[in-house]
Amino acid sequence: MAREKGEKGKRVLLASVSMVMAVATVIAGVNVLSVRNLLKKGNTYKKIEYKNQLVPQKDKNGNWYFTTDGDFKIMQLTDIHIGGGFMSKSVDEKALNAVAAMITKEKPDLVIATGDISFPIPHRAGTFNNYSGIKAFANLMESLGVYWDVTFGNHDAEAYSYFDREAVAQFYSDEEYKYCLFQAGPEDVDGYGNHTIEVKNSMGIITQAIILIDSQAYVKDNLVESIKGTYDNIHPNQVEWYESEILRMNAENEKISRESVPVKSLAFFHIPLVEMDDAWNEFRKNDYKDTENFKYIEGIIAETGRQVCCGFGEDNLFEKMLELGSTKAMFNGHDHVNNTTFEYKGILFSYGYSVDYFAYSGIDKFGSQRGCTMITCKSDTTFTIDKYNYYSDRYDLDGFIREKVTMQYEDVTYQVFAE
């Protein structure tokens, strides 16, 4: 009798294992088909017709630069969150469509995606493969024929993802993507993607420097800290690298212009600095009125609970920016329903509109937070910032169909200060 029970138990176990393997095989097959269709979707969009597209070149140090005596237009996109699995197929296609529509309308000289392009969370996307979303985005950008670059977000290479940050950096560096300007950055500097892009006039003077920085992910890059959301900060050797780049460009400009003036620069990264939280708390505690340090410009802070999800430690980047006098604005993402711009101690802090249809539960049904940021760099080193909601009349374009959403804030420019 005992032997019979033992044999029966083995058969049940074997049947269970076989069933699990069969389900896993089906899911894997469905995912392969889903990813294949998603990649095809990215290839279906038409190449943008530029009247005179600016083409970047590399200098003797291997840095990219554009040359123009006119305006230079940068589009910031952030938190696209492509799941890349069979369970996220519909929202992934909406995200690609939104990105394509906004780029087609704006015709930027450069697109910078400030992190979290992919979001392969297995229980919702149905995959651990973070390449799927990244490759779908890359295919789209190459099809549109627009120059593009990225900074890393905390979700682009999670502890549970198939590919780590080094592998993702190698992916972006692939020569297959001729419009991608990503560079992994110096090996002796922490993170991936610390690099610069310069905008020069016809005399060779840098009129605007674009600085891309890896804002890291979690204090300890593991699953526990990922779940807890214990975000890291920009590391000391990255601040040192930032200073060396500013001084290098200052010297290059001085050699040509004979003037000792700090090069003007804009910084792009994913996770907001601690000073963004400090500044907002100063504004909030002053009954949402400007202070000596703080000047409100536009947009909203609508995250509940922890309103600004900055790193949990400290870094010296903001202090170094104040000291050098070069960087006049910082652009980040990370908090999907924050899109405010304000000035703090003479430097602009700017949240980008998110694209996210997937990461925040039910966010595909809402629209006040979705859009892009356009930064127009002028030849006199000044710049303007314009933020556009994706559901505004601006993006009523032939060939693009937008889904119906609820605008959760009556006026998307209204100050919503969540407590």
C-alpha positions as a Python dict, from the first residue, in 0.01 Angstrom:
ca = {
    (1, 'M'): (0, 0, 0),
    (2, 'A'): (281, 241, 94),
    (3, 'R'): (458, 162, -232),
    (4, 'E'): (138, 235, -428),
    (5, 'K'): (98, 568, -250),
    (6, 'G'): (460, 651, -324),
    (7, 'E'): (420, 570, -692),
    (8, 'K'): (100, 776, -709),
    (9, 'G'): (275, 1071, -545),
    (10, 'K'): (555, 1052, -801),
    (11, 'R'): (302, 1048, -1086),
    (12, 'V'): (123, 1354, -941),
    (13, 'L'): (455, 1537, -899),
    (14, 'L'): (563, 1445, -1251),
    (15, 'A'): (228, 1559, -1390),
    (16, 'S'): (255, 1889, -1201),
    (17, 'V'): (609, 1952, -1324),
    (18, 'S'): (504, 1866, -1679),
    (19, 'M'): (212, 2106, -1655),
    (20, 'V'): (432, 2387, -1526),
    (21, 'M'): (682, 2325, -1805),
    (22, 'A'): (403, 2320, -2063),
    (23, 'V'): (263, 2651, -1935),
    (24, 'A'): (613, 2803, -1932),
    (25, 'T'): (669, 2685, -2289),
    (26, 'V'): (339, 2838, -2402),
    (27, 'I'): (417, 3167, -2230),
    (28, 'A'): (764, 3173, -2386),
    (29, 'G'): (616, 3111, -2730),
    (30, 'V'): (350, 3377, -2687),
    (31, 'N'): (617, 3620, -2567),
    (32, 'V'): (832, 3554, -2873),
    (33, 'L'): (539, 3635, -3102),
    (34, 'S'): (444, 3940, -2896),
    (35, 'V'): (797, 4080, -2900),
    (36, 'R'): (829, 4015, -3271),
    (37, 'N'): (509, 4214, -3334),
    (38, 'L'): (623, 4492, -3101),
    (39, 'L'): (953, 4528, -3286),
    (40, 'K'): (766, 4536, -3615),
    (41, 'K'): (541, 4808, -3473),
    (42, 'G'): (845, 5026, -3411),
    (43, 'N'): (950, 4984, -3772),
    (44, 'T'): (615, 5093, -3920),
    (45, 'Y'): (654, 5468, -3865),
    (46, 'K'): (765, 5696, -4145),
    (47, 'K'): (1097, 5874, -4144),
    (48, 'I'): (1065, 6239, -4045),
    (49, 'E'): (1114, 6490, -4323),
    (50, 'Y'): (1357, 6757, -4206),
    (51, 'K'): (1420, 7064, -4419),
    (52, 'N'): (1783, 7065, -4312),
    (53, 'Q'): (1862, 6804, -4050),
    (54, 'L'): (2165, 6879, -3835),
    (55, 'V'): (2416, 6594, -3842),
    (56, 'P'): (2650, 6542, -3544),
    (57, 'Q'): (3022, 6481, -3568),
    (58, 'K'): (3284, 6353, -3327),
    (59, 'D'): (3576, 6562, -3206),
    (60, 'K'): (3930, 6439, -3141),
    (61, 'N'): (3827, 6324, -2792),
    (62, 'G'): (3540, 6114, -2926),
    (63, 'N'): (3266, 6349, -2806),
    (64, 'W'): (2964, 6421, -3025),
    (65, 'Y'): (2888, 6779, -3128),
    (66, 'F'): (2640, 6962, -3351),
    (67, 'T'): (2721, 7282, -3539),
    (68, 'T'): (2460, 7554, -3592),
    (69, 'D'): (2425, 7931, -3576),
    (70, 'G'): (2051, 7892, -3529),
    (71, 'D'): (1825, 7726, -3276),
    (72, 'F'): (1891, 7375, -3150),
    (73, 'K'): (1583, 7182, -3036),
    (74, 'I'): (1598, 6908, -2773),
    (75, 'M'): (1299, 6692, -2686),
    (76, 'Q'): (1300, 6533, -2342),
    (77, 'L'): (1095, 6216, -2305),
    (78, 'T'): (1090, 6023, -1983),
    (79, 'D'): (951, 5709, -1817),
    (80, 'I'): (824, 5541, -2131),
    (81, 'H'): (795, 5208, -1945),
    (82, 'I'): (762, 4953, -2223),
    (83, 'G'): (683, 4616, -2065),
    (84, 'G'): (797, 4416, -2365),
    (85, 'G'): (587, 4107, -2286),
    (86, 'F'): (264, 3951, -2410),
    (87, 'M'): (67, 4093, -2114),
    (88, 'S'): (165, 4454, -2189),
    (89, 'K'): (126, 4446, -2568),
    (90, 'S'): (-161, 4696, -2596),
    (91, 'V'): (-13, 4962, -2366),
    (92, 'D'): (334, 4918, -2520),
    (93, 'E'): (194, 4998, -2864),
    (94, 'K'): (21, 5308, -2725),
    (95, 'A'): (352, 5426, -2579),
    (96, 'L'): (533, 5383, -2912),
    (97, 'N'): (251, 5565, -3090),
    (98, 'A'): (265, 5859, -2848),
    (99, 'V'): (642, 5892, -2885),
    (100, 'A'): (619, 5875, -3264),
    (101, 'A'): (343, 6135, -3282),
    (102, 'M'): (521, 6391, -3065),
    (103, 'I'): (853, 6351, -3245),
    (104, 'T'): (683, 6371, -3584),
    (105, 'K'): (520, 6699, -3485),
    (106, 'E'): (816, 6865, -3312),
    (107, 'K'): (1099, 6748, -3542),
    (108, 'P'): (1366, 6789, -3272),
    (109, 'D'): (1737, 6795, -3350),
    (110, 'L'): (1793, 6556, -3059),
    (111, 'V'): (1571, 6339, -2840),
    (112, 'I'): (1689, 6257, -2488),
    (113, 'A'): (1501, 5987, -2298),
    (114, 'T'): (1577, 6035, -1929),
    (115, 'G'): (1542, 5678, -1808),
    (116, 'D'): (1299, 5391, -1755),
    (117, 'I'): (1250, 5307, -2119),
    (118, 'S'): (1176, 4946, -2024),
    (119, 'F'): (965, 4794, -1747),
    (120, 'P'): (973, 4412, -1779),
    (121, 'I'): (800, 4342, -1450),
    (122, 'P'): (719, 3970, -1483),
    (123, 'H'): (381, 3945, -1308),
    (124, 'R'): (237, 4226, -1521),
    (125, 'A'): (436, 4226, -1847),
    (126, 'G'): (488, 3851, -1856),
    (127, 'T'): (862, 3870, -1913),
    (128, 'F'): (1199, 3934, -1745),
    (129, 'N'): (1351, 4044, -2077),
    (130, 'N'): (1446, 4411, -2054),
    (131, 'Y'): (1588, 4405, -2407),
    (132, 'S'): (1239, 4378, -2557),
    (133, 'G'): (1121, 4726, -2460),
    (134, 'I'): (1460, 4886, -2520),
    (135, 'K'): (1490, 4734, -2867),
    (136, 'A'): (1133, 4837, -2958),
    (137, 'F'): (1218, 5197, -2863),
    (138, 'A'): (1548, 5184, -3055),
    (139, 'N'): (1373, 5048, -3365),
    (140, 'L'): (1120, 5330, -3347),
    (141, 'M'): (1386, 5601, -3318),
    (142, 'E'): (1585, 5459, -3606),
    (143, 'S'): (1272, 5437, -3823),
    (144, 'L'): (1193, 5802, -3750),
    (145, 'G'): (1550, 5897, -3840),
    (146, 'V'): (1597, 6131, -3542),
    (147, 'Y'): (1915, 6155, -3337),
    (148, 'W'): (1859, 6022, -2987),
    (149, 'D'): (2028, 5953, -2659),
    (150, 'V'): (1936, 5808, -2320),
    (151, 'T'): (2021, 5817, -1954),
    (152, 'F'): (1966, 5514, -1734),
    (153, 'G'): (1666, 5485, -1503),
    (154, 'N'): (1622, 5252, -1208),
    (155, 'H'): (1395, 5013, -1403),
    (156, 'D'): (1606, 4973, -1719),
    (157, 'A'): (1811, 4692, -1564),
    (158, 'E'): (1647, 4562, -1247),
    (159, 'A'): (1804, 4286, -1038),
    (160, 'Y'): (1554, 4039, -1183),
    (161, 'S'): (1602, 4148, -1546),
    (162, 'Y'): (1780, 3926, -1795),
    (163, 'F'): (2043, 4189, -1879),
    (164, 'D'): (2244, 4408, -1644),
    (165, 'R'): (2339, 4774, -1687),
    (166, 'E'): (2667, 4694, -1860),
    (167, 'A'): (2489, 4476, -2117),
    (168, 'V'): (2227, 4746, -2180),
    (169, 'A'): (2502, 5005, -2226),
    (170, 'Q'): (2664, 4776, -2485),
    (171, 'F'): (2328, 4745, -2658),
    (172, 'Y'): (2296, 5123, -2696),
    (173, 'S'): (2654, 5141, -2821),
    (174, 'D'): (2582, 4899, -3106),
    (175, 'E'): (2677, 5050, -3442),
    (176, 'E'): (2348, 4913, -3578),
    (177, 'Y'): (2180, 5223, -3432),
    (178, 'K'): (2331, 5497, -3642),
    (179, 'Y'): (2115, 5771, -3491),
    (180, 'C'): (2197, 5678, -3130),
    (181, 'L'): (2455, 5906, -2965),
    (182, 'F'): (2483, 5713, -2638),
    (183, 'Q'): (2831, 5664, -2497),
    (184, 'A'): (2905, 5442, -2199),
    (185, 'G'): (3145, 5699, -2055),
    (186, 'P'): (3482, 5666, -1879),
    (187, 'E'): (3547, 5326, -1724),
    (188, 'D'): (3689, 5481, -1407),
    (189, 'V'): (3367, 5675, -1339),
    (190, 'D'): (3073, 5500, -1172),
    (191, 'G'): (2764, 5425, -1379),
    (192, 'Y'): (2698, 5400, -1750),
    (193, 'G'): (2621, 5684, -1987),
    (194, 'N'): (2815, 5970, -1829),
    (195, 'H'): (2895, 6175, -2138),
    (196, 'T'): (2852, 6511, -2306),
    (197, 'I'): (2716, 6644, -2634),
    (198, 'E'): (2815, 6993, -2746),
    (199, 'V'): (2631, 7249, -2957),
    (200, 'K'): (2880, 7478, -3133),
    (201, 'N'): (2849, 7778, -3360),
    (202, 'S'): (3034, 7811, -3690),
    (203, 'M'): (3333, 7964, -3507),
    (204, 'G'): (3366, 7649, -3298),
    (205, 'I'): (3250, 7809, -2972),
    (206, 'I'): (3034, 7585, -2752),
    (207, 'T'): (2703, 7768, -2712),
    (208, 'Q'): (2537, 7492, -2510),
    (209, 'A'): (2677, 7179, -2352),
    (210, 'I'): (2446, 6884, -2288),
    (211, 'I'): (2555, 6671, -1994),
    (212, 'L'): (2406, 6326, -1946),
    (213, 'I'): (2461, 6157, -1610),
    (214, 'D'): (2373, 5815, -1473),
    (215, 'S'): (2176, 5888, -1155),
    (216, 'Q'): (2225, 5523, -1051),
    (217, 'A'): (1940, 5303, -926),
    (218, 'Y'): (1931, 5170, -569),
    (219, 'V'): (2164, 5212, -271),
    (220, 'K'): (2239, 4840, -297),
    (221, 'D'): (2163, 4714, -644),
    (222, 'N'): (1956, 4414, -540),
    (223, 'L'): (1596, 4296, -535),
    (224, 'V'): (1533, 4396, -172),
    (225, 'E'): (1634, 4760, -227),
    (226, 'S'): (1441, 4762, -555),
    (227, 'I'): (1122, 4661, -375),
    (228, 'K'): (1185, 4911, -95),
    (229, 'G'): (1262, 5190, -343),
    (230, 'T'): (1583, 5293, -164),
    (231, 'Y'): (1723, 5514, -437),
    (232, 'D'): (2090, 5589, -480),
    (233, 'N'): (2259, 5921, -550),
    (234, 'I'): (2507, 6044, -807),
    (235, 'H'): (2849, 5925, -688),
    (236, 'P'): (3147, 6146, -591),
    (237, 'N'): (3362, 6043, -889),
    (238, 'Q'): (3076, 6137, -1120),
    (239, 'V'): (3077, 6487, -968),
    (240, 'E'): (3453, 6499, -1025),
    (241, 'W'): (3397, 6392, -1386),
    (242, 'Y'): (3131, 6664, -1426),
    (243, 'E'): (3375, 6928, -1300),
    (244, 'S'): (3652, 6808, -1531),
    (245, 'E'): (3419, 6822, -1833),
    (246, 'I'): (3307, 7176, -1753),
    (247, 'L'): (3667, 7291, -1709),
    (248, 'R'): (3767, 7119, -2034),
    (249, 'M'): (3493, 7295, -2230),
    (250, 'N'): (3568, 7628, -2059),
    (251, 'A'): (3928, 7598, -2176),
    (252, 'E'): (3820, 7513, -2532),
    (253, 'N'): (3593, 7816, -2550),
    (254, 'E'): (3854, 8047, -2399),
    (255, 'K'): (4109, 7932, -2656),
    (256, 'I'): (3879, 8047, -2938),
    (257, 'S'): (3698, 8348, -2789),
    (258, 'R'): (3980, 8476, -2564),
    (259, 'E'): (3716, 8522, -2292),
    (260, 'S'): (3711, 8341, -1958),
    (261, 'V'): (3339, 8271, -1933),
    (262, 'P'): (3186, 7944, -1805),
    (263, 'V'): (3035, 7737, -2084),
    (264, 'K'): (2656, 7721, -2055),
    (265, 'S'): (2522, 7371, -1993),
    (266, 'L'): (2207, 7167, -1934),
    (267, 'A'): (2206, 6843, -1733),
    (268, 'F'): (1986, 6537, -1792),
    (269, 'F'): (1937, 6239, -1561),
    (270, 'H'): (1658, 6023, -1416),
    (271, 'I'): (1626, 6042, -1036),
    (272, 'P'): (1584, 6396, -897),
    (273, 'L'): (1851, 6544, -673),
    (274, 'V'): (1795, 6582, -300),
    (275, 'E'): (1790, 6959, -355),
    (276, 'M'): (1472, 6922, -560),
    (277, 'D'): (1303, 6784, -250),
    (278, 'D'): (1462, 7052, -31),
    (279, 'A'): (1343, 7325, -263),
    (280, 'W'): (988, 7195, -287),
    (281, 'N'): (962, 7160, 92),
    (282, 'E'): (1079, 7520, 132),
    (283, 'F'): (805, 7632, -109),
    (284, 'R'): (542, 7412, 60),
    (285, 'K'): (628, 7532, 411),
    (286, 'N'): (598, 7891, 288),
    (287, 'D'): (231, 7828, 202),
    (288, 'Y'): (320, 7770, -165),
    (289, 'K'): (460, 8120, -208),
    (290, 'D'): (797, 8204, -359),
    (291, 'T'): (1092, 8249, -125),
    (292, 'E'): (1429, 8417, -156),
    (293, 'N'): (1568, 8092, -300),
    (294, 'F'): (1262, 7952, -478),
    (295, 'K'): (1065, 8080, -777),
    (296, 'Y'): (770, 7876, -906),
    (297, 'I'): (739, 7875, -1287),
    (298, 'E'): (486, 7613, -1401),
    (299, 'G'): (346, 7264, -1365),
    (300, 'I'): (239, 7038, -1083),
    (301, 'I'): (360, 6811, -807),
    (302, 'A'): (91, 6545, -781),
    (303, 'E'): (270, 6246, -631),
    (304, 'T'): (113, 6146, -301),
    (305, 'G'): (309, 6037, 2),
    (306, 'R'): (671, 6107, -81),
    (307, 'Q'): (621, 6385, -334),
    (308, 'V'): (979, 6400, -466),
    (309, 'C'): (1141, 6054, -480),
    (310, 'C'): (1505, 6161, -471),
    (311, 'G'): (1802, 5960, -355),
    (312, 'F'): (1827, 5865, 13),
    (313, 'G'): (2178, 5999, 59),
    (314, 'E'): (2364, 6315, -33),
    (315, 'D'): (2583, 6417, -324),
    (316, 'N'): (2775, 6730, -411),
    (317, 'L'): (2652, 6782, -767),
    (318, 'F'): (2426, 7080, -700),
    (319, 'E'): (2693, 7252, -489),
    (320, 'K'): (2944, 7194, -767),
    (321, 'M'): (2701, 7341, -1022),
    (322, 'L'): (2665, 7655, -810),
    (323, 'E'): (3042, 7680, -773),
    (324, 'L'): (3121, 7646, -1144),
    (325, 'G'): (2834, 7862, -1270),
    (326, 'S'): (2785, 7659, -1587),
    (327, 'T'): (2470, 7450, -1556),
    (328, 'K'): (2153, 7658, -1571),
    (329, 'A'): (1892, 7381, -1580),
    (330, 'M'): (1845, 7016, -1486),
    (331, 'F'): (1590, 6783, -1645),
    (332, 'N'): (1479, 6458, -1483),
    (333, 'G'): (1191, 6212, -1468),
    (334, 'H'): (1117, 5927, -1224),
    (335, 'D'): (800, 6069, -1063),
    (336, 'H'): (536, 6017, -1329),
    (337, 'V'): (271, 6267, -1225),
    (338, 'N'): (509, 6550, -1139),
    (339, 'N'): (585, 6793, -1422),
    (340, 'T'): (676, 7116, -1246),
    (341, 'T'): (951, 7361, -1334),
    (342, 'F'): (1094, 7596, -1073),
    (343, 'E'): (1408, 7796, -1007),
    (344, 'Y'): (1612, 7728, -696),
    (345, 'K'): (1919, 7934, -610),
    (346, 'G'): (1945, 8044, -973),
    (347, 'I'): (1922, 7697, -1135),
    (348, 'L'): (1611, 7555, -1300),
    (349, 'F'): (1477, 7216, -1188),
    (350, 'S'): (1240, 7058, -1439),
    (351, 'Y'): (1040, 6737, -1429),
    (352, 'G'): (959, 6599, -1773),
    (353, 'Y'): (613, 6489, -1871),
    (354, 'S'): (604, 6108, -1853),
    (355, 'V'): (488, 5875, -2131),
    (356, 'D'): (397, 5587, -1896),
    (357, 'Y'): (93, 5378, -1988),
    (358, 'F'): (190, 5087, -1769),
    (359, 'A'): (398, 5135, -1452),
    (360, 'Y'): (143, 5320, -1240),
    (361, 'S'): (-172, 5114, -1202),
    (362, 'G'): (-450, 5243, -1429),
    (363, 'I'): (-239, 5529, -1563),
    (364, 'D'): (-325, 5439, -1924),
    (365, 'K'): (-675, 5575, -1854),
    (366, 'F'): (-545, 5917, -1748),
    (367, 'G'): (-376, 6188, -1952),
    (368, 'S'): (-282, 6506, -1763),
    (369, 'Q'): (71, 6375, -1699),
    (370, 'R'): (154, 6252, -2051),
    (371, 'G'): (355, 6459, -2299),
    (372, 'C'): (701, 6594, -2373),
    (373, 'T'): (936, 6880, -2292),
    (374, 'M'): (1092, 7093, -2567),
    (375, 'I'): (1411, 7282, -2487),
    (376, 'T'): (1517, 7535, -2751),
    (377, 'C'): (1883, 7639, -2725),
    (378, 'K'): (1959, 7979, -2875),
    (379, 'S'): (2281, 8089, -3040),
    (380, 'D'): (2334, 8348, -2762),
    (381, 'T'): (2352, 8063, -2504),
    (382, 'T'): (2002, 8127, -2365),
    (383, 'F'): (1727, 7866, -2385),
    (384, 'T'): (1352, 7825, -2347),
    (385, 'I'): (1147, 7540, -2199),
    (386, 'D'): (804, 7447, -2334),
    (387, 'K'): (595, 7156, -2209),
    (388, 'Y'): (320, 7005, -2421),
    (389, 'N'): (47, 6767, -2318),
    (390, 'Y'): (3, 6476, -2559),
    (391, 'Y'): (-376, 6519, -2572),
    (392, 'S'): (-370, 6885, -2670),
    (393, 'D'): (-476, 6997, -3019),
    (394, 'R'): (-107, 7030, -3101),
    (395, 'Y'): (-91, 6657, -3168),
    (396, 'D'): (-398, 6624, -3387),
    (397, 'L'): (-198, 6461, -3665),
    (398, 'D'): (-301, 6267, -3972),
    (399, 'G'): (-218, 5899, -3938),
    (400, 'F'): (-207, 5904, -3558),
    (401, 'I'): (-499, 5795, -3342),
    (402, 'R'): (-495, 5884, -2973),
    (403, 'E'): (-693, 5689, -2716),
    (404, 'K'): (-960, 5855, -2504),
    (405, 'V'): (-845, 5935, -2152),
    (406, 'T'): (-964, 6120, -1844),
    (407, 'M'): (-780, 6443, -1776),
    (408, 'Q'): (-752, 6403, -1401),
    (409, 'Y'): (-668, 6769, -1350),
    (410, 'E'): (-915, 7015, -1502),
    (411, 'D'): (-635, 7235, -1629),
    (412, 'V'): (-304, 7056, -1694),
    (413, 'T'): (-112, 7375, -1612),
    (414, 'Y'): (-293, 7425, -1280),
    (415, 'Q'): (-90, 7409, -961),
    (416, 'V'): (-187, 7086, -788),
    (417, 'F'): (-1, 7065, -463),
    (418, 'A'): (-79, 6727, -308),
    (419, 'E'): (-46, 6689, 67),
}
